[in-house]
Amino acid sequence: MTRSLPTSAARASGAPARLARHVPVLQRRPLAADAGGGRDLVIAATTVVGMAAVLTGPLVWAAAILLLAAVILGTLQVIGDVEGPAGDRGVPIETLFLPAVAAIGCLGAIRLVPLGLAILPALLLTGLLIDRTLAVEARIAAAPEGPDIDDRPRVLIAMLVVALVAFTGVAAIVPGGIAGLEPAGAPIAPLPLGDLVLLAVADAAIAGLLGYRAAALRATSVREALWAALTYGVAIAVGAAAIRAMGIPRLIGPALLMLLFYLWDSLHATEPTRRRDPRWIWETLVLAGLGAVVAFWNLRLVG
């Protein structure tokens, strides 16, 4: 791992602070091959998404984990080939998450599309989403000073779209994760505890990866970004469990989770998060209290 300038030194030099850790690229490809690297990754990821549409049970989770790892490694090479700081210092870790989360989100969400001709437009949208996330990260990697004031809104919009797709994908994979699919007039059955925990943990992992990426845009240290990612994950886990317990039907639940992600990001973006900030203590207490209430609520529903 290589290191960039410390935060204080970067601020003193007038350059925006960057996360300290980068992933080195072992071997850069010739310039002529750079343009095709992203296209190959998009095609490969889209193909896996299409093949996974027929999988069931634990095989879906295995495919999602393998796809996540493969897209992270592929993005590392694609961003490392970009002419810019990423090719010299190594690729910032946060740039690897957005395309990978987009890919696994599509892998889950495509299960909502009936098998047949309708799956072709879904695969085209999958390829487009992964391609656009790669383009956003490549643009930032090519900038000598990192993300500017115009890049941050682009990344935020991309994160919100990816978050909606990913939360939908998780709900589609977890049995009963999408409420309101019962016959008309039938009560919405509570989700079994094991499936509820799986839903909350998977959504928390998605939020943690995207939260780390969001925190990196605010030029925080690695420690602060990791803490922010943890709070994103806990907040979304609590929200996912509460929304499913309320039985909010169909895709309204994932949309509300996306809104919660946006609101939590806005809360963190209002002021720079500082070490020993009293807000950290209140955040922890509030999240713990909400988590306890939601857990008790779901246990009563299941019991």
C-alpha positions in Angstrom: 0.0 0.0 0.0 1.3 3.5 -0.8 0.5 6.7 1.0 -0.4 10.1 -0.2 0.3 13.4 1.5 -1.0 13.6 5.1 -4.2 15.6 5.5 -2.6 18.6 7.2 0.2 18.8 4.6 -2.3 18.6 1.8 -4.3 21.4 3.3 -1.2 23.5 3.8 -0.2 23.1 0.1 -3.7 24.2 -1.0 -4.6 20.8 -2.4 -7.7 19.0 -1.2 -7.1 16.4 1.4 -7.2 12.8 0.1 -7.6 9.5 1.9 -4.2 8.2 2.9 -4.4 4.6 1.5 -4.1 3.6 -2.1 -3.9 0.2 -3.8 -0.9 -0.2 -6.1 -1.4 -1.4 -9.6 1.0 -4.2 -10.3 1.3 -3.7 -14.0 -0.1 -1.0 -16.3 -1.3 -2.0 -19.7 -0.3 -0.2 -22.9 -2.2 2.9 -23.7 -3.9 1.3 -26.7 -5.5 -1.3 -24.4 -6.8 1.2 -21.9 -10.1 2.0 -23.8 -11.1 -1.6 -24.0 -10.5 -2.5 -20.3 -13.7 -0.8 -19.0 -15.7 -2.3 -21.9 -14.5 -5.8 -21.2 -15.3 -5.4 -17.5 -18.8 -4.2 -18.3 -19.5 -7.1 -20.7 -18.1 -9.7 -18.2 -20.1 -8.3 -15.3 -23.3 -8.1 -17.3 -22.9 -11.6 -18.5 -22.6 -12.9 -15.0 -25.7 -10.9 -14.0 -27.6 -12.5 -16.8 -26.4 -16.0 -15.9 -27.2 -15.5 -12.2 -30.9 -14.7 -13.0 -31.6 -18.5 -13.0 -29.8 -19.2 -9.7 -31.6 -19.9 -6.5 -30.9 -20.2 -2.8 -27.3 -19.9 -1.5 -25.9 -20.0 -5.1 -27.2 -16.4 -5.6 -25.2 -15.2 -2.6 -22.1 -17.0 -3.7 -22.4 -15.5 -7.2 -22.9 -12.0 -5.7 -19.8 -12.3 -3.5 -17.7 -13.6 -6.4 -19.0 -10.8 -8.7 -18.3 -8.2 -6.0 -14.7 -9.4 -5.7 -14.2 -9.7 -9.5 -15.5 -6.2 -10.2 -13.4 -4.7 -7.5 -10.3 -6.3 -9.0 -11.4 -5.3 -12.5 -12.0 -1.7 -11.5 -8.6 -1.6 -9.9 -7.0 -2.4 -13.2 -9.3 0.0 -15.2 -8.7 2.9 -12.9 -5.0 2.1 -12.6 -4.7 2.4 -16.4 -6.1 6.0 -16.4 -3.5 8.7 -17.0 -3.4 10.6 -13.8 -2.5 10.4 -10.1 -4.1 6.9 -9.9 -1.5 5.5 -12.2 1.4 7.1 -10.2 0.4 6.7 -6.6 -1.9 3.8 -6.8 -5.7 3.6 -6.9 -7.6 5.1 -4.0 -9.6 2.3 -2.3 -12.9 4.3 -2.3 -13.0 4.3 -6.2 -13.3 0.5 -6.3 -16.7 0.2 -4.5 -19.3 2.0 -6.6 -19.0 -0.2 -9.8 -18.9 -3.3 -7.7 -22.0 -2.4 -5.7 -23.8 -1.5 -8.9 -23.0 -5.0 -10.3 -24.2 -7.0 -7.3 -27.3 -4.8 -7.0 -28.2 -5.5 -10.6 -27.6 -9.2 -10.0 -30.3 -9.2 -7.3 -32.7 -6.7 -9.0 -32.8 -8.7 -12.3 -34.6 -11.4 -10.4 -37.6 -9.2 -10.5 -37.7 -9.3 -14.3 -39.5 -12.3 -15.8 -37.3 -14.7 -17.8 -37.8 -14.0 -21.5 -37.3 -11.1 -23.8 -37.9 -8.7 -21.0 -34.5 -9.6 -19.6 -32.6 -8.1 -22.5 -33.5 -4.5 -21.7 -32.6 -5.2 -18.1 -29.2 -6.4 -19.1 -28.7 -3.3 -21.2 -29.5 -1.1 -18.2 -27.1 -3.3 -16.1 -24.3 -2.6 -18.5 -25.1 1.1 -18.7 -25.2 1.5 -15.0 -21.8 -0.3 -14.5 -20.3 1.7 -17.4 -21.5 5.0 -16.0 -20.1 4.3 -12.5 -16.8 3.4 -14.0 -16.8 6.6 -16.1 -17.5 8.7 -12.9 -14.6 7.1 -11.0 -12.3 7.3 -14.0 -13.0 11.0 -14.4 -12.0 11.6 -10.8 -8.9 9.4 -11.1 -7.7 11.4 -14.1 -8.1 14.8 -12.3 -4.7 15.9 -10.9 -6.3 17.5 -7.8 -9.0 14.9 -7.1 -12.7 15.5 -7.1 -13.8 19.1 -7.7 -17.0 20.9 -6.9 -18.6 19.5 -10.1 -17.5 15.9 -9.5 -19.1 15.6 -6.1 -22.7 16.0 -7.3 -22.1 13.4 -10.0 -20.8 10.9 -7.6 -23.7 11.5 -5.2 -26.3 11.0 -7.9 -24.5 7.8 -9.0 -24.4 6.6 -5.4 -28.1 7.2 -4.9 -29.0 5.3 -8.1 -26.7 2.5 -7.2 -28.1 2.4 -3.6 -31.7 2.1 -4.9 -30.7 -0.7 -7.2 -28.7 -2.5 -4.6 -31.3 -2.3 -1.8 -33.9 -3.6 -4.3 -31.5 -6.4 -5.3 -31.0 -7.4 -1.7 -34.7 -7.4 -1.0 -35.2 -9.5 -4.2 -32.7 -12.1 -3.1 -33.8 -12.5 0.5 -36.9 -14.8 0.7 -39.8 -12.5 1.6 -37.6 -9.5 1.6 -40.1 -7.5 -0.5 -43.3 -7.1 1.4 -46.8 -6.8 -0.1 -46.5 -9.7 -2.6 -49.2 -11.7 -0.9 -52.6 -12.1 -2.6 -55.0 -9.1 -2.4 -56.5 -8.7 1.0 -54.1 -11.2 2.7 -52.2 -9.8 5.7 -48.5 -9.1 5.2 -46.6 -11.9 7.0 -43.6 -10.9 9.2 -40.2 -11.9 8.0 -38.6 -14.8 9.9 -35.8 -13.7 12.2 -33.0 -15.3 10.2 -34.1 -13.8 7.0 -34.6 -10.4 8.7 -31.0 -10.5 10.0 -29.8 -11.5 6.6 -31.7 -8.6 5.0 -30.4 -6.1 7.5 -26.8 -7.3 7.3 -26.7 -7.3 3.5 -28.2 -3.8 3.4 -25.7 -2.6 6.0 -22.8 -4.0 3.9 -24.1 -2.1 0.9 -24.5 1.1 2.9 -21.0 0.7 4.5 -19.3 0.5 1.1 -21.2 3.4 -0.4 -20.8 5.4 2.9 -17.0 4.9 2.7 -17.1 6.3 -0.8 -19.3 9.2 0.3 -17.0 10.0 3.2 -14.0 10.1 0.9 -15.6 13.0 -1.0 -15.4 15.1 2.1 -11.6 14.6 2.3 -11.5 12.8 5.6 -8.9 10.5 7.1 -9.1 6.8 6.7 -10.1 6.4 10.3 -13.0 9.0 10.0 -14.1 7.4 6.7 -14.3 4.0 8.3 -16.3 5.4 11.3 -18.6 7.1 8.9 -19.0 3.8 6.9 -19.9 2.0 10.1 -22.6 4.6 11.0 -24.1 4.4 7.5 -24.2 0.6 7.8 -25.9 0.6 11.3 -28.4 3.3 10.2 -29.4 1.4 7.1 -29.6 -1.9 9.0 -32.0 -0.4 11.5 -34.0 1.3 8.8 -34.2 -1.9 6.7 -35.5 -3.9 9.7 -38.0 -1.2 10.6 -39.3 -0.8 7.1 -39.8 -4.6 6.7 -41.5 -4.8 10.1 -43.9 -2.1 9.0 -44.7 -4.2 5.9 -44.2 -1.3 3.5 -45.1 -2.8 0.2 -43.1 -3.6 -2.9 -40.3 -1.2 -4.0 -41.3 1.6 -1.7 -39.1 0.0 1.0 -35.8 0.2 -1.0 -36.7 3.7 -2.1 -37.1 4.8 1.5 -33.8 3.2 2.3 -32.2 5.2 -0.5 -33.8 8.3 1.1 -32.5 7.4 4.5 -29.0 7.0 3.0 -29.3 10.4 1.4 -30.4 12.0 4.7 -27.7 10.3 6.7 -25.1 11.5 4.1 -26.5 15.1 4.3 -26.2 14.9 8.1 -22.5 14.0 7.9 -21.9 16.6 5.1 -23.2 19.6 7.1 -20.1 19.8 9.2 -16.7 18.1 9.0 -16.7 15.1 11.3 -14.1 15.7 14.0 -12.4 13.4 16.5 -14.0 13.5 19.9 -17.0 15.3 18.4 -19.9 14.9 20.9 -22.2 14.2 18.0 -20.4 10.8 17.6 -21.6 9.8 21.1 -25.1 11.0 20.4 -25.2 9.2 17.0 -24.0 6.0 18.7 -26.6 6.3 21.5 -29.5 7.1 19.1 -28.6 4.2 16.7 -28.2 1.8 19.6 -31.6 2.8 21.0 -33.4 2.6 17.7 -31.8 -0.7 17.0 -33.0 -2.1 20.3 -36.6 -0.8 19.6 -36.6 -2.3 16.1 -35.2 -5.6 17.3 -37.9 -5.8 20.1 -40.6 -4.9 17.6 -39.6 -7.6 15.1 -39.2 -10.2 17.8 -42.8 -9.5 18.9 -44.1 -9.7 15.4 -42.3 -13.0 14.7 -43.2 -14.4 18.1 
